[in-house]
Amino acid sequence: MKRTQIGELEELVLLTVGSIYEQAYAVMILEVIKEHTGRNLDVTAIHSVLRRLESKGFLTSSMGGATQERGGRRKKFFVLSQAGRQAIDEVMAVRSVLYNKMPKLTFAQVYL
Amino acid sequence: MNRQPPKWADRFLEWYCNPDLLEDLQGDLHEMYYDKVESGRVKSASFYFIWCVIRSFRPSVINQNSKLKNSTLMMTKNNFKIAFRVLWRDKFNTILNLTGLAIGITCFFLMGFYVKQELSYDQFHSKKDKIYRVWLKEVYAEDQIFFNSSTPIIFETVLEENFGEIETVVQFNKRSYLVGEGEERFNENVGIMSPEFFSVFDFKLVSGNITSPLQARTDIVLSESYARKYFGDKEPLGQSITIQIGENARQFNVSAIFADIQKESSIQVDMAISNENNTDVYGERALTAWFNVSPETYVLIKDKTDIKTIESGIPSMVKSYLKERVEEGVYNIGFQPLTDIHLNPAIPVGIEAIGNPRYVSILAIISILVLVTAGVNYATLSIGQSLKRSKEVGVRKVLGALRGSLIKQYLSESVIIAFFAVIIGIILTHVALPVFNELTGAQVNISFELWHLLLYTGLIFIIGIASGIYPALALSSLRVISILKGNSQSTGRHNIRKAMVVFQFIITVFLISSTLIMRKQLNYIQTKDIGVNYDATVSVPLYQDASANSLSTAISTAMEKGSILKVKLTQYGDISDVSMGTHVFGTEGWANMAYTDDKEIFRRFKLLAVDPNYLNTFGIKVIEGRAFDPESELDKRQSIIINQAAVDYFGIEDPIGKRLPGNDFGEHVIIGVTNNFNYSSLHSEIEPLIITQNITPIFQGVSDQGFGDSPIPKLVFRYSGSQLTKVKDILESEWGNIFPSEELHFSFVEENMKFQYESENRMNKLVTVSTILSIIIASLGLLGLTVLVINSKMKEIAIRKVVGASEFGIFKLLAGSFSVQLLLGIALSIPITYWLMNNWLNDFAYRINISVDMFVLGGLISVIVALLAISFHTIKAALINPVDSIKTE
């Protein structure tokens, strides 16, 4: 079975969407990422990643209610889909397997 | 919250954005905008908003359904895709087409840049439209006209004072002086210019006193390369340079450095001093003289003034100064636009040589012709290919393709071809440029300018559409029924294709025969027996004594020094026939004399002062009377020899023992008559010539003198040794003793003779290059056509062979189809060639006649080339086993 590859930014966005849960829309994702990683991304970059992830089936979206703050335009909220959750699990699993394989004392080798 | 994101950006977003995405995206952008505005960063908020709108303009966001996703755009994309596939599938033809077009484009670029260079002379001056060069035309009688681009020195002040419309008048001249000190003295052309020179022209001052470079009389300005030549890496500013002007060695201080002057300038100078030095340069009297021309005068007129108002004021100004000295209409002053100088042969040449506008236009025509040949070639080949494509057209039409979309489809192909051809052409041009310059002696350099991009894009579409439109129309007009039935050929289309092949032949044969004619003419003038034996003769310019203050003493002192050198040189075994003369063959502009004779007729002749051996050295034949006797003192003083042309011109019967018709000449007698030998280039007829050992009696009788070539004598000798470098050694060993402070130059007369025809030679080489290229293009075209014709006739050939046709018969059949077109092309090219070449030949006083053999040869070459191009595939087709081609299908 061939897994859909996801990129680094995609993974980050996917994780962020998952962590925010139900309140995730582009500007907020942008802010969360900035807060956690210090990376200053363009909102357009977030938009295109979101679209890509949605078309891959990792995210689902729904329009929110009308708001005051943005000229009455509705927000588009994203949530993880089943496949998205699975993808993120797989990525994390691979990472943790590899991480655990690292000898605990690697850093100590330096002193020998 | 009264601030709004930039309206236009918002609207643009709304225009292109996919409506499904719009609300969310726009909302997010607005939200971020207001966040930023609230935190007080209004500018950065707007900037960020615009930035995001522009960044979002990408395929995934753009509304795919309406505005941009229309059929034109989609079909164009599809057309290009199909075109690429078709071109890729038929690699052989694609390569032929590409090569042909690319060669044509290369040729067009190379010639075009050369032509452009010729046309761009003096265009870089920002005030070019307001700068005029002054000319002076003195008309005394019908054939007594003195027309000069150099002017009296007084013009500078006179013009400035009398015409309010003139902003500045500057003068410029170049004189040869010894520059430097001691051992390191060079003969340099030193510019003498008005201090305001640099404010009129856009020559760039790079360092030093940029605002007023020639402020002081002792200032000198140098070009960057001359600063390097004289001072190397040292700081040149403030250094001093010695120039020997007349008897004085004068010191000049380097006050400014200017950038080297580009080739495309009618003013060329590397070092210049102020014209405050005019008294030293020309002498006191010349400064106020009205009939002594020396520097070029340039006027800069004020804004919104017309040169015509100045022109109309000239006659009254002349009258107010010259009063009764000249009659009305004798003394004419005129103005020539600066940008007109380089290519207008109607105005006399000034200080720098000018170009020949006829050559420029001939080259421009040829470069376009070659490009057209390449385009036609492509069109012919594509029509040929329509045989293969007709089924495709049929199917497309059945499926509902409109004619317009089919045309677009085929045009895409030709535009793609043109695109790659132009790219290859640009690369080839840059690669071939050094070779081209080397070969032709042109000095073209291409530096990229923005308008080139426009030119390239323009060319791609012009070539692509012009060469593709006919095949596109022809293909798209096919009727579905006839295509699908199988008889796809209509005779009309064949005729046009044939006509195009004929057209190509016309141009090719025209170029071939023109090259041949030019070659023959150049060969003729360079090998024509001019009545002079200049084989292996060397010419060495002598120098006058520094104290010489008149032309005759300058000539005589140089001759005296020359005779010492002459004695020394005769000791060497390899050197013979040493002699001296004021002019030597291979230079134009021998001393021109004019006077009014005893019958009040204005006469002109050329004057040559020699030592008694001169006629011998060059093997000039005396047909009547005798040559100079080296022993005779009388000959030295008063004998003159004239040429046959002079005898006819002056109308002297039995000239021996007679005088020239004129009252003021000193004591002289004609002792001999030479045959008419050519002493200037064969562009001009032989003019009357007077040869003398003593110029004084002649000078006494003439009223006007003009010197195109310096009349300071040259030493000539014949060198019979085999090592050319030895000439230099011999000369150097003897030179220093006699001319301690002058530089030694020498040249072979034969080389100088060739140099007289330099521009013709270059022209011929340029045409030869185009000819070769067009032959290549034509043969590529033929090659492609042959393949196509053969492919369509495979079965016919096979059946003919089965029923007994010989291989040669088949070859004849195939070759025959081209020969009619070829012959027609040859025939039609004859009148064009004849007319254009006759035109060119009229430039020469001595010319060949265009004869049949050149057309025969030109035709023959094209027939051979054509046969070579078609024979390979034709023979292959003729030899093929009929079974192979019949069994398919």
HADDOCK unambig.tbl for C-alpha pairs under 7 A between the chains (distance, minus, plus):
assign (segid A and resid 26 and name CA) (segid B and resid 28 and name CA) 6.88 0.50 0.50
assign (segid A and resid 27 and name CA) (segid B and resid 28 and name CA) 6.06 0.50 0.50
assign (segid A and resid 44 and name CA) (segid B and resid 52 and name CA) 6.07 0.50 0.50
assign (segid A and resid 44 and name CA) (segid B and resid 55 and name CA) 6.74 0.50 0.50
assign (segid A and resid 44 and name CA) (segid B and resid 56 and name CA) 5.99 0.50 0.50
assign (segid A and resid 69 and name CA) (segid B and resid 31 and name CA) 6.97 0.50 0.50
assign (segid A and resid 70 and name CA) (segid B and resid 27 and name CA) 5.58 0.50 0.50
assign (segid A and resid 70 and name CA) (segid B and resid 30 and name CA) 5.86 0.50 0.50
assign (segid A and resid 70 and name CA) (segid B and resid 31 and name CA) 5.23 0.50 0.50
assign (segid A and resid 73 and name CA) (segid B and resid 23 and name CA) 6.02 0.50 0.50
assign (segid A and resid 73 and name CA) (segid B and resid 27 and name CA) 5.32 0.50 0.50
assign (segid A and resid 74 and name CA) (segid B and resid 23 and name CA) 6.62 0.50 0.50
assign (segid A and resid 74 and name CA) (segid B and resid 24 and name CA) 6.31 0.50 0.50
assign (segid A and resid 74 and name CA) (segid B and resid 27 and name CA) 6.84 0.50 0.50
assign (segid A and resid 75 and name CA) (segid B and resid 24 and name CA) 5.40 0.50 0.50
assign (segid A and resid 75 and name CA) (segid B and resid 27 and name CA) 6.86 0.50 0.50
assign (segid A and resid 76 and name CA) (segid B and resid 24 and name CA) 5.62 0.50 0.50
